[in-house]
């Protein structure tokens, strides 16, 4: 009796013979089509954003003076900051209504953009305040890109001054914070910004390794090399040459530079 239900369920399933190569080829085609579609959508969004930024910057009426009371100074009412201690200018700014977003896995507000300014940049300077004003117009472009492609996640505009406006607005999180809790994020040092703002480079770093170089001088040289390496991207090539009075040698046995990536950067730094 127990075999009757099993026998009756046989008609629910069918067995077909599949070609493994065809399955792999079909999956590859589907992935290729998906990537092409996503790439095209991103390119369209990037072009729209870049074109709009050029137009908005050109049409912006530069201001040399801003009122100190915070109202004129904070024309961009959607700029969001995380500082607990509000300055006189910041307390006039509207704070977005953050809600948990499953797509971003964090709090976001799709009605506003937010701005990040590097720690070493004074956010009350004239050039920063002007950029806050004209980049506010990018908010509509961000929203339109999101409407055209709902699968888009973060959209970021970075300026040469270090100001980064991103959409949707979200409380700032920097996973690379130092033990001293200093926010070291600077959009100008991000790989995508460097690749877009500069052409590929071939860099040869010449290090003075003579006996007279020691102590603080040697420490400064190491720091300088490390900082230079951080400005390079995967499209660049680098090599390091140590020179002393009696001899010199290269860090690598390769005659030409090495393609820059995280492992190469770490190996060069550890070689000092």
C-alpha positions in Angstrom: 0.0 0.0 0.0 2.8 2.4 0.7 4.0 2.1 -2.9 0.8 3.4 -4.4 1.4 7.1 -3.6 5.0 6.9 -4.9 3.8 5.3 -8.1 1.1 7.9 -8.6 3.7 10.7 -8.3 5.9 9.4 -11.1 3.9 11.4 -13.7 4.8 14.7 -11.9 8.4 14.5 -13.1 10.1 14.1 -16.5 13.6 13.1 -17.3 15.4 14.7 -20.2 18.9 14.3 -21.6 21.0 17.5 -21.4 24.1 18.5 -23.2 26.6 19.9 -20.6 28.5 22.0 -23.2 25.2 23.5 -24.4 24.2 24.3 -20.8 27.5 26.1 -20.1 27.3 28.0 -23.5 23.8 29.1 -22.8 24.7 30.3 -19.3 27.7 32.1 -20.7 25.5 33.9 -23.3 23.0 34.9 -20.7 25.7 36.3 -18.4 27.3 38.1 -21.3 24.0 39.7 -22.3 23.4 40.8 -18.7 26.8 42.4 -18.4 26.4 44.2 -21.7 23.1 45.5 -20.6 24.4 46.7 -17.3 27.5 48.2 -18.9 25.3 50.1 -21.4 23.0 51.4 -18.6 25.9 52.5 -16.5 27.5 54.3 -19.5 24.3 56.1 -20.3 23.9 57.2 -16.6 27.6 58.3 -16.4 27.3 60.3 -19.6 24.1 62.1 -18.4 25.7 62.9 -15.1 29.0 64.2 -16.6 27.1 66.3 -19.2 24.8 67.8 -16.6 27.7 68.6 -14.3 29.5 70.5 -17.0 26.3 72.5 -17.8 25.5 73.2 -14.2 29.0 74.4 -13.4 29.1 76.6 -16.5 25.7 78.2 -15.6 26.5 78.7 -11.9 26.9 82.3 -10.8 30.0 82.3 -8.7 29.7 84.1 -5.3 32.7 85.5 -3.5 30.8 86.4 -0.3 28.4 84.3 1.7 26.4 85.4 4.7 27.6 84.1 8.0 24.2 83.5 9.6 24.0 80.1 7.9 21.0 80.7 5.7 22.7 82.0 2.6 25.7 80.0 3.5 23.7 76.8 3.4 21.8 77.2 0.2 22.2 73.5 -0.3 19.6 72.4 2.3 20.0 68.7 1.6 23.7 68.5 2.7 23.9 65.9 5.5 26.6 65.8 8.1 27.1 63.4 11.0 28.8 65.7 13.5 27.0 65.6 16.8 28.1 69.1 17.7 26.4 71.3 15.2 28.2 74.5 14.0 26.2 77.7 13.6 26.0 77.1 9.8 25.1 73.4 9.9 22.2 73.6 12.3 20.0 75.2 9.5 20.4 72.2 7.2 17.5 69.8 6.8 18.3 66.2 7.9 16.9 63.5 5.6 14.4 60.9 6.8 16.5 57.8 6.8 14.8 54.4 6.3 16.2 50.9 6.1 16.8 49.9 2.5 17.2 46.1 1.8 18.9 46.9 -1.5 21.7 48.9 0.2 21.5 47.0 3.5 21.7 50.3 5.4 19.7 53.5 6.1 19.1 55.6 3.1 16.9 58.5 1.9 16.0 58.5 -1.9 14.6 62.0 -1.7 17.9 63.7 -1.0 21.6 63.6 -1.8 24.4 63.8 0.8 27.9 65.4 0.7 31.2 64.2 2.1 34.1 66.7 2.5 37.6 65.5 3.4 38.7 66.2 6.9 41.6 68.4 5.8 39.3 70.6 3.7 37.6 73.6 5.3 33.9 73.1 4.5 33.2 76.9 4.9 35.6 78.0 2.1 34.3 80.0 -0.8 35.0 77.3 -3.4 33.4 74.5 -1.4 30.3 76.6 -0.7 30.0 77.4 -4.4 30.4 73.7 -5.3 27.7 72.8 -2.7 25.4 75.2 -4.5 25.8 74.1 -8.1 26.2 70.4 -7.5 22.8 70.4 -5.7 21.3 70.4 -9.2 22.7 67.0 -9.8 20.1 65.6 -7.4 17.5 65.5 -10.2 19.9 63.7 -12.5 20.6 61.1 -9.9 16.9 60.5 -9.4 16.3 60.2 -13.1 19.1 57.7 -13.5 17.5 55.7 -10.7 14.1 55.8 -12.4 15.5 54.7 -15.7 17.4 51.8 -14.1 16.0 50.8 -10.7 18.9 48.3 -10.2 21.4 51.2 -9.8 22.9 51.5 -6.3 25.3 54.3 -5.4 25.8 57.3 -7.6 28.7 59.6 -6.8 30.0 62.8 -8.2 33.5 63.8 -7.1 35.1 67.2 -7.7 38.7 68.3 -7.8 38.4 70.0 -4.4 37.5 66.7 -2.7 33.8 67.3 -2.4 31.8 64.1 -3.1 28.0 64.3 -3.6 26.3 60.9 -3.5 22.8 59.5 -3.9 20.9 58.2 -2.1 21.7 60.1 1.1 23.0 57.9 3.8 24.9 58.3 7.1 28.6 58.4 6.3 30.5 55.2 7.1 34.2 54.8 6.5 35.5 51.3 7.2 39.1 52.5 6.8 39.1 54.8 9.9 42.4 55.0 11.7 42.7 54.0 15.4 42.5 57.8 16.2 39.0 57.8 14.5 40.1 60.2 11.8 38.1 60.0 8.6 40.7 59.6 5.9 38.4 59.2 2.9 39.1 61.4 0.0 37.2 60.9 -3.3 40.2 62.1 -5.2 42.2 59.1 -4.1 39.6 56.5 -5.2 40.7 54.3 -8.1 37.7 55.2 -10.2 38.4 59.0 -9.8 42.1 58.6 -10.5 41.4 56.5 -13.7 38.9 59.0 -14.9 41.1 62.1 -14.2 44.5 60.8 -15.3 46.0 58.7 -18.1 48.0 55.5 -17.3 51.5 56.2 -15.9 54.9 54.5 -16.0 56.6 55.5 -12.7 60.1 54.8 -11.6 60.9 55.7 -8.0 64.5 56.5 -7.3 65.4 56.0 -3.6 68.7 57.3 -2.1 70.0 54.5 0.0 73.4 56.0 0.8 74.9 55.8 4.3 74.0 59.5 5.0 70.3 58.7 4.7 68.9 57.5 8.0 66.6 58.4 10.8 63.9 60.9 10.1 65.0 61.4 6.5 64.7 57.7 5.7 61.3 57.6 7.4 60.1 60.5 5.3 61.3 58.8 2.2 59.4 55.6 3.1 56.3 57.7 3.8 56.6 59.5 0.5 57.0 56.3 -1.5 53.9 54.8 0.2 51.9 57.9 -0.5 52.9 57.9 -4.2 52.0 54.2 -4.5 48.5 55.0 -3.2 48.0 57.4 -6.2 48.5 54.6 -8.7 45.8 52.4 -10.2 45.7 49.0 -11.9 46.4 50.7 -15.2 49.8 52.0 -14.1 53.3 50.5 -14.0 55.9 51.1 -11.2 59.3 50.0 -10.2 61.7 51.1 -7.4 65.4 51.6 -7.7 67.7 51.9 -4.6 70.8 53.8 -5.3 73.9 54.0 -3.0 77.4 55.3 -3.4 78.9 52.0 -4.5 76.0 50.2 -6.1 72.3 50.2 -7.1 69.6 47.6 -7.5 66.0 47.4 -8.5 63.3 46.1 -6.2 62.2 43.7 -8.9 64.1 41.6 -11.3 61.8 42.8 -14.1 63.4 45.2 -16.5 60.1 47.0 -17.0 57.6 48.3 -14.4 55.1 46.0 -12.7 51.4 46.4 -13.0 50.1 48.1 -9.9 47.7 46.2 -7.7 47.2 45.8 -4.0 49.7 42.9 -3.6 52.5 44.9 -5.5 51.9 47.9 -3.3 52.2 45.9 -0.1 55.4 44.1 -1.3 57.1 47.4 -2.3 56.2 48.9 1.1 57.5 45.8 3.0 60.8 45.9 0.9 61.9 49.0 2.8 
